[in-house]
Amino acid sequence: GASVFQDRQSFRLVQTPQTFQLDRIKKAFKVDELAVFTDDATVYEYQGWQVELISGNLENIKITTPEDMDFAGFLIGKNS
């Protein structure tokens, strides 16, 4: 079978936290859930509102495993 090519320029790596104006995000979530909703931003965009992206930092990690703690310790040592 043929593989489906995805243009990487069409994708963005998104980090948490995502922030929104409270009244707008509450309104956005007053709709039935759809399969296209993958995160809060897609729910927000469904209203026709534009999400603004800002530059992130790959050292902004989420700590959920013991290995994440090891990596956080490395980052702290690297930045001291």
DAVENQUI-V665943 format. One record per backbone hydrogen bond with DSSP energy under -0.5 kcal/mol. NH is the residue of the N-H (numbers start at 0). CO is the residue of the C=O. Records with the same first field share a line. If there is no record, write none. Layout:
NH->CO ; CO
This chain:
4->2
6->4
7->5
9->6
10->7
13->11
24->20
25->21
26->22
27->23
28->24
29->26
36->33
37->35
42->38
43->39
44->40
45->41
46->42 ; 43
47->44
48->43
59->56
60->58
63->61
68->64
69->65
70->66
71->67
72->68
73->69
74->70
75->71
76->72
77->73
78->74
79->76
